[in-house]
Amino acid sequence: MELNIGEIIKEGRERNQLTQEQLAQKVGKKRSYISRIEKEQGNNIKIQTLIEIIEKGFGGSIKIEL
C-alpha cells in the first residue's frame, strides 16, 4: 500500500473546510507550497512540516513509531 501524503493533506484540508491559503497561513507557509505538496503527492515534504500541518493546520496530532 502506497501512502500518498499529498492526498491525505488535501483531504484533511477539505474536511476542515480550509482553503490552501488558510492552511498556509496557519502553518506559516506560502499557498503555492501547500499546492505543490498536494499536487506532487507530498513526495518532498519534511517530517517537521507534516507535523506542523497536522498540529497547527488541523488541530490534530501525529504519532510516529519505529
N, C-alpha and C positions, 0 to 999 in steps of 0.2 A: 504494500500500500504506500503510495507516494503522498507525502504531506505537502499541500500547497499553501504556504504561509500567506501569500498574497490574497488568495481567495478567502481564507479564514479572516483576515483583517477586513476585507471588503464586506463580508457577511456580518461581522461584528459591528462595523461602522453603520451599516444599513439597519441592523437590529436596534442600534442605539439612536437611530434617526439623526445621524450626523452627516454633514457634507464632508468632502475631503478637506475643505478649508477649515471647518470647525475642528475636525480631528487634528489637523496640522497645528492649529493654534494651541490646542490643549497640550500637545507634546513638544511644542517649540520647534517644529519643523516647517518646511515650505509645503504648500499644497502639491507642487509638482513632485516632491519626494514621495508623498503618500500615493499619488497617482502612479508613479513608477513602481513602487512596491506592489501595488495591486496588479498592474499590467504584466510585470515581469515575474509574477508568482512569488515575490519575496525572496528570490534566489540570492540576493546580495545584502540582505538585512542583517545587521549585527544583533546579537542576542540582547544587548542592553537596550537597543532601540525597540525590539519586540516587547521587552518588559515594560518600557515606558508607554508604548501604545496600549498595552493591556491594562496597566495600572492607572495611568493618567488619563488616557483617552476613553477607556471603557469602564473604569472604576472596578476592575476585576483584579485577579491575581493569577500568577503563573508559577507552577512548581516544576522544577527540572530535577529529575532523579537520574542517577547513574546506576 
